[in-house]
Amino acid sequence: MIWLRRGLALALVVAVWQVAVLIEVAPQRYLPTPAQALQALLRIVTSRDDMSANALTLGRALAGFALTVPLGIALGALGALVPPFQRMMRPWSELLRPLPPAAIIPISVFAIGFGLKLYLFVIVFAAVWPVYFNTMAAFAGTSEMLLRTGRAFGYSKVELVWSVVLPQALPQIFIGIRIAATVSLIGSVVTDLFAGQDGLGYLLFERAFALRIPDVFALTVLCGINGMLFNQMVLVLRRFIIGWHEQMMAEAAA
């Protein structure tokens, strides 16, 4: 049933797109038909060079995401367990969190140069905040009854965090991880656009200026497909790590 709903939603988007072309919301030179965009997408996914560029963007996003998750969890746990650290971080997080990835690229280029280190810095900078805040909130919201039970069993502070606090916090932490996955991909594409010489964002920039509009639409769709793949990756990881939580929620709903 869910696939049927998704199929209907996609069909509705395509229908609206086609109607927009027919009534000439914009000149067809700048608004290709869905069929033209699909043909361009097929050319791109069968092009070795284009898919190599896509793989570069995905690889950088995945590398940045792999750094972001443990860093965000560590900082969030530290913020929840050590109040002075949270107070120290609060003004910095409020100042830096709203900055979009594109805003920090120019100064980052001057500070650390080009290459993979630039991508990793931009991605981690942009994606760490949802993991950090969700981890801190999840740790702070641990049930007092569970904490008292752990202490009654003689758990040390470290054992209490590892065996009681972290398992209860993981479902909310994964909310932040899921957001961070999307932000990691955005950061990779944006860095391609502003400071890259390859990658998916660079292809978008290059073909937009060459007025290859169907390719631009196709590359935008490919970005969306990549986002769906990243989201599915996180869902699989979530099911693997906290499948017990999903089973408990399903049983409670039944």
Accessible surface in RSA format (square Angstrom, percent):
REM  Atomic radii and reference values for relative SASA: ProtOr
REM  Chains: A
REM  Algorithm: Lee & Richards
REM  Probe-radius: 1.40
REM  Slices: 20
REM RES _ NUM      All-atoms   Total-Side   Main-Chain    Non-polar    All polar
REM                ABS   REL    ABS   REL    ABS   REL    ABS   REL    ABS   REL
RES MET A   1   159.82  82.8 114.89  76.0  44.92 107.0 105.85  90.0  53.97  71.5
RES ILE A   2    82.09  46.7  79.57  59.3   2.52   6.1  79.57  57.3   2.52   6.8
RES TRP A   3   184.27  73.9 176.36  85.4   7.91  18.6 152.25  81.2  32.02  51.9
RES LEU A   4   106.13  59.1  97.60  69.8   8.54  21.5 103.97  73.0   2.17   5.8
RES ARG A   5   136.85  57.5 130.68  66.6   6.17  14.7  63.40  86.6  73.45  44.5
RES ARG A   6   125.18  52.6 116.92  59.6   8.26  19.7  48.65  66.5  76.53  46.4
RES GLY A   7    37.93  46.8   0.00   N/A  37.93  46.8  32.25  88.5   5.68  12.7
RES LEU A   8   113.40  63.2 107.72  77.1   5.68  14.3 108.22  76.0   5.19  14.0
RES ALA A   9    56.80  52.2  49.51  76.4   7.29  16.6  55.63  78.3   1.17   3.1
RES LEU A  10   119.63  66.6 115.69  82.8   3.94   9.9 119.06  83.6   0.58   1.6
RES ALA A  11    56.74  52.2  46.76  72.2   9.98  22.7  52.72  74.2   4.02  10.6
RES LEU A  12   117.36  65.4 113.04  80.9   4.33  10.9 116.89  82.1   0.47   1.3
RES VAL A  13    91.67  60.3  87.99  79.7   3.68   8.9  90.72  78.8   0.96   2.6
RES VAL A  14    59.49  39.1  59.49  53.9   0.00   0.0  59.49  51.7   0.00   0.0
RES ALA A  15    51.11  47.0  43.57  67.2   7.54  17.2  50.75  71.5   0.36   1.0
RES VAL A  16    90.49  59.5  87.92  79.6   2.56   6.2  89.79  78.0   0.70   1.9
RES TRP A  17    48.70  19.5  42.77  20.7   5.93  13.9  48.31  25.8   0.39   0.6
RES GLN A  18    60.16  33.6  60.16  44.0   0.00   0.0  31.78  67.6  28.38  21.5
RES VAL A  19    79.44  52.3  79.44  71.9   0.00   0.0  79.44  69.0   0.00   0.0
RES ALA A  20    21.59  19.8  20.22  31.2   1.37   3.1  21.31  30.0   0.27   0.7
RES VAL A  21    12.83   8.4   7.04   6.4   5.79  13.9   7.66   6.7   5.17  14.0
RES LEU A  22   126.60  70.5 100.35  71.8  26.25  66.0 103.04  72.4  23.56  63.4
RES ILE A  23   118.86  67.6  90.36  67.3  28.51  68.7  98.21  70.7  20.66  56.1
RES GLU A  24   135.18  77.6 115.51  87.4  19.67  46.8  28.50  55.1 106.68  87.1
RES VAL A  25   102.55  67.5  68.89  62.4  33.66  81.1  76.42  66.4  26.13  70.9
RES ALA A  26    32.13  29.5  28.05  43.3   4.08   9.3  30.74  43.3   1.38   3.7
RES PRO A  27    83.76  61.0  74.44  67.9   9.32  33.9  83.02  68.5   0.73   4.5
RES GLN A  28    96.38  53.9  83.05  60.7  13.34  31.8  30.05  64.0  66.33  50.3
RES ARG A  29   150.87  63.3 130.40  66.5  20.47  48.7  61.06  83.4  89.82  54.4
RES TYR A  30   102.23  47.7  91.80  52.2  10.43  27.1  64.55  48.5  37.68  46.5
RES LEU A  31    24.99  13.9  24.91  17.8   0.08   0.2  24.91  17.5   0.08   0.2
RES PRO A  32     1.73   1.3   1.71   1.6   0.02   0.1   1.73   1.4   0.00   0.0
RES THR A  33    22.61  16.1  22.61  22.9   0.00   0.0  19.65  26.4   2.96   4.5
RES PRO A  34    18.63  13.6  14.40  13.1   4.23  15.4  15.11  12.5   3.52  21.9
RES ALA A  35    59.79  55.0  52.68  81.3   7.11  16.2  57.80  81.4   1.98   5.3
RES GLN A  36    67.45  37.7  65.12  47.6   2.33   5.6  20.29  43.2  47.16  35.8
RES ALA A  37     5.73   5.3   4.46   6.9   1.27   2.9   5.12   7.2   0.61   1.6
RES LEU A  38   100.21  55.8  96.59  69.1   3.63   9.1  99.67  70.0   0.54   1.5
RES GLN A  39   105.98  59.3 103.67  75.8   2.30   5.5  29.88  63.6  76.10  57.7
RES ALA A  40     0.00   0.0   0.00   0.0   0.00   0.0   0.00   0.0   0.00   0.0
RES LEU A  41    24.37  13.6  24.37  17.4   0.00   0.0  24.37  17.1   0.00   0.0
RES LEU A  42    99.11  55.2  98.44  70.4   0.67   1.7  98.71  69.3   0.40   1.1
RES ARG A  43   132.15  55.5 123.56  63.0   8.59  20.4  74.21 101.4  57.94  35.1
RES ILE A  44     3.19   1.8   3.14   2.3   0.05   0.1   3.19   2.3   0.00   0.0
RES VAL A  45    59.46  39.1  41.34  37.4  18.12  43.7  41.34  35.9  18.12  49.1
RES THR A  46   112.16  79.8  75.40  76.4  36.76  87.6  69.92  93.9  42.24  63.9
RES SER A  47    34.51  29.2  27.19  36.3   7.32  16.9  21.33  45.4  13.18  18.5
RES ARG A  48   209.05  87.8 193.76  98.8  15.28  36.4  76.30 104.3 132.75  80.5
RES ASP A  49   113.73  79.7 105.69 105.2   8.04  19.0  29.53  69.5  84.20  84.0
RES ASP A  50    10.71   7.5  10.47  10.4   0.24   0.6   0.06   0.1  10.65  10.6
RES MET A  51    60.48  31.3  56.73  37.5   3.75   8.9  57.15  48.6   3.33   4.4
RES SER A  52    57.31  48.4  49.93  66.6   7.39  17.0  33.49  71.3  23.82  33.4
RES ALA A  53     9.77   9.0   8.01  12.4   1.76   4.0   9.20  13.0   0.57   1.5
RES ASN A  54     7.65   5.3   7.65   7.4   0.00   0.0   0.00   0.0   7.65   7.4
RES ALA A  55    59.06  54.3  49.07  75.7   9.99  22.7  52.33  73.7   6.73  17.8
RES LEU A  56    76.70  42.7  72.71  52.0   3.99  10.0  75.97  53.4   0.73   2.0
RES THR A  57     0.00   0.0   0.00   0.0   0.00   0.0   0.00   0.0   0.00   0.0
RES LEU A  58    40.19  22.4  39.34  28.1   0.85   2.1  39.66  27.9   0.53   1.4
RES GLY A  59    38.40  47.4   0.00   N/A  38.40  47.4  32.90  90.3   5.50  12.3
RES ARG A  60    34.19  14.4  32.41  16.5   1.78   4.2   7.12   9.7  27.07  16.4
RES ALA A  61     0.00   0.0   0.00   0.0   0.00   0.0   0.00   0.0   0.00   0.0
RES LEU A  62    85.03  47.4  85.03  60.8   0.00   0.0  85.03  59.7   0.00   0.0
RES ALA A  63    38.83  35.7  29.00  44.8   9.83  22.4  37.05  52.2   1.78   4.7
RES GLY A  64     0.00   0.0   0.00   N/A   0.00   0.0   0.00   0.0   0.00   0.0
RES PHE A  65    11.48   5.7  11.48   7.1   0.00   0.0  11.48   7.0   0.00   0.0
RES ALA A  66    61.93  56.9  45.60  70.4  16.34  37.2  52.93  74.5   9.01  23.9
RES LEU A  67    91.47  50.9  88.32  63.2   3.15   7.9  88.62  62.2   2.86   7.7
RES THR A  68     0.00   0.0   0.00   0.0   0.00   0.0   0.00   0.0   0.00   0.0
RES VAL A  69    24.29  16.0  24.29  22.0   0.00   0.0  24.29  21.1   0.00   0.0
RES PRO A  70    77.92  56.8  69.44  63.3   8.48  30.8  74.38  61.4   3.54  22.0
RES LEU A  71    77.08  42.9  72.19  51.6   4.88  12.3  76.38  53.6   0.69   1.9
RES GLY A  72     0.00   0.0   0.00   N/A   0.00   0.0   0.00   0.0   0.00   0.0
RES ILE A  73    40.94  23.3  40.94  30.5   0.00   0.0  40.94  29.5   0.00   0.0
RES ALA A  74    59.44  54.7  46.83  72.3  12.60  28.7  55.14  77.7   4.30  11.4
RES LEU A  75    43.23  24.1  43.17  30.9   0.06   0.1  43.23  30.4   0.00   0.0
RES GLY A  76     0.00   0.0   0.00   N/A   0.00   0.0   0.00   0.0   0.00   0.0
RES ALA A  77    17.14  15.8  17.14  26.5   0.00   0.0  17.14  24.1   0.00   0.0
RES LEU A  78    78.00  43.4  75.80  54.2   2.19   5.5  77.41  54.4   0.59   1.6
RES GLY A  79     0.16   0.2   0.00   N/A   0.16   0.2   0.00   0.0   0.16   0.4
RES ALA A  80    27.12  24.9   1.62   2.5  25.50  58.0   4.40   6.2  22.72  60.2
RES LEU A  81    91.97  51.2  65.88  47.1  26.09  65.6  68.22  47.9  23.75  63.9
RES VAL A  82    59.70  39.3  57.95  52.5   1.75   4.2  59.70  51.9   0.00   0.0
RES PRO A  83    71.65  52.2  71.16  64.9   0.50   1.8  71.48  59.0   0.18   1.1
RES PRO A  84    76.70  55.9  70.36  64.1   6.34  23.0  71.87  59.3   4.83  30.0
RES PHE A  85    32.65  16.3  27.96  17.3   4.69  12.2  31.92  19.4   0.73   2.1
RES GLN A  86    54.00  30.2  53.80  39.3   0.20   0.5   3.99   8.5  50.01  37.9
RES ARG A  87   138.50  58.2 128.59  65.5   9.92  23.6  55.68  76.1  82.82  50.2
RES MET A  88   110.97  57.5  99.00  65.5  11.97  28.5  69.62  59.2  41.35  54.8
RES MET A  89    26.73  13.8  26.69  17.7   0.03   0.1   8.83   7.5  17.90  23.7
RES ARG A  90   117.05  49.1 113.75  58.0   3.30   7.9  50.55  69.1  66.50  40.3
RES PRO A  91    81.65  59.5  69.23  63.1  12.42  45.1  76.83  63.4   4.81  29.9
RES TRP A  92   144.98  58.2 144.40  69.9   0.58   1.4 121.39  64.7  23.59  38.3
RES SER A  93     1.78   1.5   1.78   2.4   0.00   0.0   0.00   0.0   1.78   2.5
RES GLU A  94    88.37  50.7  77.63  58.7  10.74  25.6  37.10  71.8  51.28  41.9
RES LEU A  95   113.64  63.3 102.58  73.4  11.06  27.8 108.44  76.2   5.20  14.0
RES LEU A  96    46.98  26.2  46.83  33.5   0.15   0.4  46.83  32.9   0.15   0.4
RES ARG A  97   106.86  44.9  92.13  47.0  14.73  35.1  25.03  34.2  81.83  49.6
RES PRO A  98    94.39  68.8  62.99  57.4  31.40 114.1  74.66  61.6  19.73 122.6
RES LEU A  99    70.34  39.2  63.48  45.4   6.86  17.2  63.78  44.8   6.56  17.6
RES PRO A 100    74.29  54.1  68.69  62.6   5.61  20.4  74.29  61.3   0.00   0.0
RES PRO A 101    20.79  15.2  20.79  19.0   0.00   0.0  20.79  17.2   0.00   0.0
RES ALA A 102    32.34  29.7  27.08  41.8   5.27  12.0  27.17  38.3   5.17  13.7
RES ALA A 103    55.43  51.0  23.94  36.9  31.49  71.6  35.23  49.6  20.20  53.5
RES ILE A 104    12.53   7.1  12.11   9.0   0.42   1.0  12.53   9.0   0.00   0.0
RES ILE A 105     3.30   1.9   3.30   2.5   0.00   0.0   3.30   2.4   0.00   0.0
RES PRO A 106    74.35  54.2  67.99  62.0   6.35  23.1  74.25  61.3   0.10   0.6
RES ILE A 107   123.50  70.3 121.00  90.1   2.50   6.0 122.69  88.3   0.81   2.2
RES SER A 108     2.28   1.9   0.61   0.8   1.67   3.8   1.67   3.5   0.61   0.9
RES VAL A 109    30.03  19.8  25.35  23.0   4.68  11.3  25.35  22.0   4.68  12.7
RES PHE A 110   180.33  90.2 146.90  91.0  33.43  87.0 151.02  91.6  29.30  83.9
RES ALA A 111    80.24  73.8  39.90  61.6  40.34  91.8  50.35  70.9  29.89  79.2
RES ILE A 112    55.06  31.3  45.74  34.1   9.31  22.4  54.24  39.1   0.82   2.2
RES GLY A 113    24.49  30.2   0.00   N/A  24.49  30.2  22.59  62.0   1.90   4.3
RES PHE A 114   126.32  63.2 112.11  69.4  14.21  37.0 112.61  68.3  13.71  39.2
RES GLY A 115    38.44  47.4   0.00   N/A  38.44  47.4  34.56  94.8   3.88   8.7
RES LEU A 116   100.00  55.7  88.05  63.0  11.95  30.0  89.67  63.0  10.33  27.8
RES LYS A 117   124.78  60.9 116.65  71.6   8.12  19.3  67.28  60.6  57.50  61.2
RES LEU A 118     0.30   0.2   0.30   0.2   0.00   0.0   0.30   0.2   0.00   0.0
RES TYR A 119     7.66   3.6   7.66   4.4   0.00   0.0   7.04   5.3   0.63   0.8
RES LEU A 120    36.73  20.5  36.45  26.1   0.28   0.7  36.73  25.8   0.00   0.0
RES PHE A 121    94.09  47.1  87.02  53.9   7.07  18.4  93.17  56.5   0.92   2.6
RES VAL A 122     0.00   0.0   0.00   0.0   0.00   0.0   0.00   0.0   0.00   0.0
RES ILE A 123     0.00   0.0   0.00   0.0   0.00   0.0   0.00   0.0   0.00   0.0
RES VAL A 124    23.71  15.6  23.71  21.5   0.00   0.0  23.71  20.6   0.00   0.0
RES PHE A 125    32.04  16.0  24.99  15.5   7.06  18.4  31.61  19.2   0.43   1.2
RES ALA A 126    14.72  13.5   2.43   3.7  12.29  28.0   5.48   7.7   9.24  24.5
RES ALA A 127     0.00   0.0   0.00   0.0   0.00   0.0   0.00   0.0   0.00   0.0
RES VAL A 128     9.69   6.4   9.69   8.8   0.00   0.0   9.69   8.4   0.00   0.0
RES TRP A 129    20.68   8.3  20.65  10.0   0.03   0.1  20.40  10.9   0.28   0.5
RES PRO A 130    22.96  16.7  16.08  14.7   6.87  25.0  22.83  18.8   0.13   0.8
RES VAL A 131     0.00   0.0   0.00   0.0   0.00   0.0   0.00   0.0   0.00   0.0
RES TYR A 132     2.70   1.3   2.70   1.5   0.00   0.0   0.97   0.7   1.73   2.1
RES PHE A 133    50.02  25.0  46.33  28.7   3.70   9.6  46.55  28.2   3.48   9.9
RES ASN A 134    26.62  18.4  24.86  24.0   1.76   4.2   2.19   5.3  24.42  23.6
RES THR A 135     0.00   0.0   0.00   0.0   0.00   0.0   0.00   0.0   0.00   0.0
RES MET A 136    21.91  11.3  21.89  14.5   0.03   0.1  21.89  18.6   0.03   0.0
RES ALA A 137    51.54  47.4  35.88  55.4  15.66  35.6  44.06  62.0   7.48  19.8
RES ALA A 138     6.95   6.4   0.77   1.2   6.18  14.1   3.77   5.3   3.18   8.4
RES PHE A 139    13.81   6.9   3.68   2.3  10.13  26.4   3.80   2.3  10.01  28.6
RES ALA A 140    81.56  75.0  42.96  66.3  38.60  87.8  52.99  74.6  28.57  75.7
RES GLY A 141    55.38  68.3   0.00   N/A  55.38  68.3  33.77  92.7  21.61  48.4
RES THR A 142    15.85  11.3   2.72   2.8  13.13  31.3   2.65   3.6  13.20  20.0
RES SER A 143    40.39  34.1  30.45  40.6   9.95  22.9  29.69  63.2  10.70  15.0
RES GLU A 144    91.59  52.6  85.55  64.7   6.03  14.4  45.40  87.8  46.19  37.7
RES MET A 145   123.91  64.2 121.64  80.5   2.27   5.4  81.05  68.9  42.86  56.8
RES LEU A 146    68.79  38.3  67.55  48.3   1.24   3.1  67.55  47.4   1.24   3.3
RES LEU A 147    27.31  15.2  27.31  19.5   0.00   0.0  27.31  19.2   0.00   0.0
RES ARG A 148   138.50  58.2 132.56  67.6   5.94  14.1  58.01  79.3  80.48  48.8
RES THR A 149    62.52  44.5  57.90  58.7   4.62  11.0  44.72  60.1  17.79  26.9
RES GLY A 150     3.26   4.0   0.00   N/A   3.26   4.0   2.92   8.0   0.34   0.8
RES ARG A 151   127.95  53.7 111.81  57.0  16.15  38.4  56.27  76.9  71.68  43.4
RES ALA A 152    89.29  82.1  44.95  69.4  44.34 100.9  58.09  81.8  31.20  82.6
RES PHE A 153   153.14  76.6 122.79  76.1  30.36  79.0 129.07  78.3  24.07  68.9
RES GLY A 154    60.36  74.4   0.00   N/A  60.36  74.4  33.76  92.7  26.60  59.6
RES TYR A 155    90.29  42.2  75.40  42.9  14.89  38.7  32.33  24.3  57.95  71.4
RES SER A 156    57.68  48.7  46.87  62.6  10.80  24.9  51.38 109.4   6.30   8.8
RES LYS A 157   178.81  87.2 172.53 105.9   6.28  14.9 117.33 105.6  61.47  65.5
RES VAL A 158   118.00  77.6 114.30 103.5   3.70   8.9 117.23 101.9   0.76   2.1
RES GLU A 159    87.05  50.0  84.93  64.2   2.13   5.1  30.77  59.5  56.28  46.0
RES LEU A 160    16.29   9.1  16.29  11.7   0.00   0.0  16.29  11.4   0.00   0.0
RES VAL A 161    39.80  26.2  39.80  36.0   0.00   0.0  39.80  34.6   0.00   0.0
RES TRP A 162   179.62  72.1 174.34  84.4   5.28  12.4 144.53  77.1  35.08  56.9
RES SER A 163    56.47  47.7  32.97  44.0  23.51  54.2  16.67  35.5  39.81  55.8
RES VAL A 164    20.88  13.7  15.30  13.8   5.58  13.5  18.65  16.2   2.22   6.0
RES VAL A 165     8.65   5.7   8.65   7.8   0.00   0.0   8.65   7.5   0.00   0.0
RES LEU A 166    33.70  18.8  33.70  24.1   0.00   0.0  33.70  23.7   0.00   0.0
RES PRO A 167    44.28  32.3  44.28  40.4   0.00   0.0  44.28  36.6   0.00   0.0
RES GLN A 168    64.01  35.8  45.19  33.0  18.82  44.8  34.46  73.4  29.54  22.4
RES ALA A 169     1.46   1.3   0.01   0.0   1.44   3.3   1.46   2.0   0.00   0.0
RES LEU A 170    30.83  17.2  30.83  22.1   0.00   0.0  30.83  21.7   0.00   0.0
RES PRO A 171    19.05  13.9  17.37  15.8   1.68   6.1  17.81  14.7   1.24   7.7
RES GLN A 172    66.67  37.3  64.19  46.9   2.48   5.9  18.05  38.4  48.62  36.9
RES ILE A 173     0.00   0.0   0.00   0.0   0.00   0.0   0.00   0.0   0.00   0.0
RES PHE A 174     5.57   2.8   3.43   2.1   2.14   5.6   3.86   2.3   1.71   4.9
RES ILE A 175    98.65  56.1  95.21  70.9   3.44   8.3  98.15  70.7   0.50   1.3
RES GLY A 176     0.00   0.0   0.00   N/A   0.00   0.0   0.00   0.0   0.00   0.0
RES ILE A 177     4.70   2.7   4.70   3.5   0.00   0.0   4.70   3.4   0.00   0.0
RES ARG A 178   106.22  44.6 104.75  53.4   1.47   3.5  26.71  36.5  79.51  48.2
RES ILE A 179    83.79  47.7  79.65  59.3   4.13  10.0  83.79  60.3   0.00   0.0
RES ALA A 180     0.00   0.0   0.00   0.0   0.00   0.0   0.00   0.0   0.00   0.0
RES ALA A 181     0.47   0.4   0.47   0.7   0.00   0.0   0.47   0.7   0.00   0.0
RES THR A 182    64.20  45.7  63.85  64.7   0.36   0.8  43.63  58.6  20.58  31.1
RES VAL A 183    31.28  20.6  31.28  28.3   0.00   0.0  31.28  27.2   0.00   0.0
RES SER A 184     0.00   0.0   0.00   0.0   0.00   0.0   0.00   0.0   0.00   0.0
RES LEU A 185    10.47   5.8  10.47   7.5   0.00   0.0  10.47   7.4   0.00   0.0
RES ILE A 186    83.09  47.3  80.12  59.7   2.97   7.2  83.09  59.8   0.00   0.0
RES GLY A 187     0.00   0.0   0.00   N/A   0.00   0.0   0.00   0.0   0.00   0.0
RES SER A 188     0.00   0.0   0.00   0.0   0.00   0.0   0.00   0.0   0.00   0.0
RES VAL A 189    16.76  11.0  16.76  15.2   0.00   0.0  16.76  14.6   0.00   0.0
RES VAL A 190    24.91  16.4  24.91  22.5   0.00   0.0  24.91  21.6   0.00   0.0
RES THR A 191     0.00   0.0   0.00   0.0   0.00   0.0   0.00   0.0   0.00   0.0
RES ASP A 192     0.51   0.4   0.00   0.0   0.51   1.2   0.00   0.0   0.51   0.5
RES LEU A 193    63.77  35.5  48.76  34.9  15.01  37.7  48.79  34.3  14.98  40.3
RES PHE A 194   125.69  62.9  90.61  56.1  35.08  91.3  95.19  57.7  30.50  87.3
RES ALA A 195    16.02  14.7   1.65   2.5  14.37  32.7  10.22  14.4   5.79  15.3
RES GLY A 196    14.31  17.6   0.00   N/A  14.31  17.6   2.41   6.6  11.90  26.7
RES GLN A 197   160.22  89.6 139.79 102.2  20.43  48.6  41.96  89.3 118.26  89.7
RES ASP A 198    53.55  37.5  50.01  49.8   3.54   8.4  21.61  50.9  31.93  31.8
RES GLY A 199     0.23   0.3   0.00   N/A   0.23   0.3   0.00   0.0   0.23   0.5
RES LEU A 200     0.36   0.2   0.36   0.3   0.00   0.0   0.36   0.3   0.00   0.0
RES GLY A 201     0.00   0.0   0.00   N/A   0.00   0.0   0.00   0.0   0.00   0.0
RES TYR A 202    73.17  34.2  73.14  41.6   0.02   0.1  31.72  23.8  41.45  51.1
RES LEU A 203    16.66   9.3  16.66  11.9   0.00   0.0  16.66  11.7   0.00   0.0
RES LEU A 204    25.80  14.4  24.62  17.6   1.18   3.0  25.01  17.6   0.78   2.1
RES PHE A 205    93.15  46.6  89.98  55.7   3.17   8.2  93.15  56.5   0.00   0.0
RES GLU A 206    81.99  47.1  74.88  56.7   7.11  16.9  32.66  63.2  49.33  40.3
RES ARG A 207    23.69   9.9  23.69  12.1   0.00   0.0   0.89   1.2  22.80  13.8
RES ALA A 208    40.26  37.0  32.70  50.5   7.55  17.2  33.15  46.7   7.11  18.8
RES PHE A 209   158.71  79.4 129.13  80.0  29.59  77.0 134.28  81.4  24.44  69.9
RES ALA A 210    60.89  56.0  29.91  46.2  30.98  70.5  41.46  58.4  19.43  51.5
RES LEU A 211    87.69  48.8  69.98  50.1  17.72  44.5  69.98  49.1  17.72  47.7
RES ARG A 212   113.55  47.7 109.20  55.7   4.34  10.3  38.14  52.1  75.41  45.7
RES ILE A 213    20.11  11.4  20.07  14.9   0.05   0.1  20.07  14.4   0.05   0.1
RES PRO A 214    42.48  31.0  42.48  38.7   0.00   0.0  42.48  35.1   0.00   0.0
RES ASP A 215     3.70   2.6   3.64   3.6   0.06   0.1   0.01   0.0   3.69   3.7
RES VAL A 216    30.60  20.1  30.60  27.7   0.00   0.0  30.60  26.6   0.00   0.0
RES PHE A 217    58.15  29.1  56.19  34.8   1.96   5.1  57.66  35.0   0.49   1.4
RES ALA A 218     0.42   0.4   0.00   0.0   0.42   1.0   0.42   0.6   0.00   0.0
RES LEU A 219     0.00   0.0   0.00   0.0   0.00   0.0   0.00   0.0   0.00   0.0
RES THR A 220    78.40  55.8  74.43  75.5   3.96   9.4  64.22  86.3  14.18  21.4
RES VAL A 221    62.40  41.1  54.97  49.8   7.43  17.9  61.32  53.3   1.07   2.9
RES LEU A 222     7.78   4.3   7.78   5.6   0.00   0.0   7.78   5.5   0.00   0.0
RES CYS A 223    26.84  20.3  22.90  25.5   3.93   9.2  19.84  50.3   7.00   7.5
RES GLY A 224    41.32  51.0   0.00   N/A  41.32  51.0  37.69 103.4   3.64   8.1
RES ILE A 225    66.90  38.1  66.36  49.4   0.55   1.3  66.36  47.8   0.55   1.5
RES ASN A 226     1.59   1.1   1.59   1.5   0.00   0.0   0.03   0.1   1.56   1.5
RES GLY A 227    19.01  23.4   0.00   N/A  19.01  23.4  15.96  43.8   3.05   6.8
RES MET A 228   136.52  70.7 127.20  84.2   9.32  22.2 106.71  90.7  29.81  39.5
RES LEU A 229   103.96  57.9  98.39  70.4   5.56  14.0  98.92  69.5   5.04  13.6
RES PHE A 230    12.62   6.3  12.25   7.6   0.37   1.0  12.62   7.7   0.00   0.0
RES ASN A 231    43.46  30.0  41.63  40.2   1.83   4.4  13.47  32.4  29.98  29.0
RES GLN A 232    89.54  50.1  89.54  65.4   0.00   0.0  38.12  81.1  51.43  39.0
RES MET A 233    63.75  33.0  54.66  36.2   9.09  21.6  42.44  36.1  21.31  28.2
RES VAL A 234     0.87   0.6   0.80   0.7   0.07   0.2   0.87   0.8   0.00   0.0
RES LEU A 235    40.10  22.3  39.73  28.4   0.37   0.9  39.76  27.9   0.35   0.9
RES VAL A 236    80.87  53.2  80.11  72.5   0.76   1.8  80.11  69.6   0.76   2.1
RES LEU A 237    69.05  38.5  66.59  47.6   2.46   6.2  68.84  48.3   0.22   0.6
RES ARG A 238    47.87  20.1  47.87  24.4   0.00   0.0   9.74  13.3  38.13  23.1
RES ARG A 239   123.76  52.0 116.68  59.5   7.08  16.9  53.91  73.7  69.85  42.3
RES PHE A 240   174.14  87.1 144.16  89.3  29.97  78.0 152.34  92.4  21.80  62.4
RES ILE A 241    74.57  42.4  55.83  41.6  18.74  45.2  59.85  43.1  14.72  40.0
RES ILE A 242     0.00   0.0   0.00   0.0   0.00   0.0   0.00   0.0   0.00   0.0
RES GLY A 243    23.71  29.2   0.00   N/A  23.71  29.2  16.68  45.8   7.03  15.7
RES TRP A 244   106.30  42.7  97.21  47.1   9.08  21.3  89.76  47.9  16.54  26.8
RES HIS A 245    39.09  21.4  39.09  27.2   0.00   0.0  22.86  23.6  16.24  18.9
RES GLU A 246    56.58  32.5  49.67  37.6   6.91  16.5  28.17  54.5  28.41  23.2
RES GLN A 247   110.78  61.9 104.32  76.2   6.46  15.4  31.63  67.3  79.15  60.0
RES MET A 248   112.57  58.3 107.82  71.4   4.74  11.3  94.22  80.1  18.34  24.3
RES MET A 249   114.33  59.2 110.65  73.2   3.68   8.8  87.55  74.4  26.79  35.5
RES ALA A 250    63.92  58.8  49.38  76.2  14.54  33.1  58.25  82.0   5.68  15.0
RES GLU A 251   111.58  64.1  92.88  70.3  18.70  44.5  44.81  86.7  66.76  54.5
RES ALA A 252    87.54  80.5  47.64  73.5  39.90  90.8  60.24  84.8  27.30  72.3
RES ALA A 253    93.43  85.9  50.18  77.4  43.26  98.4  62.56  88.1  30.87  81.8
RES ALA A 254   120.03 110.4  50.39  77.8  69.65 158.4  75.82 106.8  44.22 117.1
END  Absolute sums over single chains surface
CHAIN  1 A    14761.4      12679.4       2082.0      10739.9       4021.5
END  Absolute sums over all chains
TOTAL         14761.4      12679.4       2082.0      10739.9       4021.5
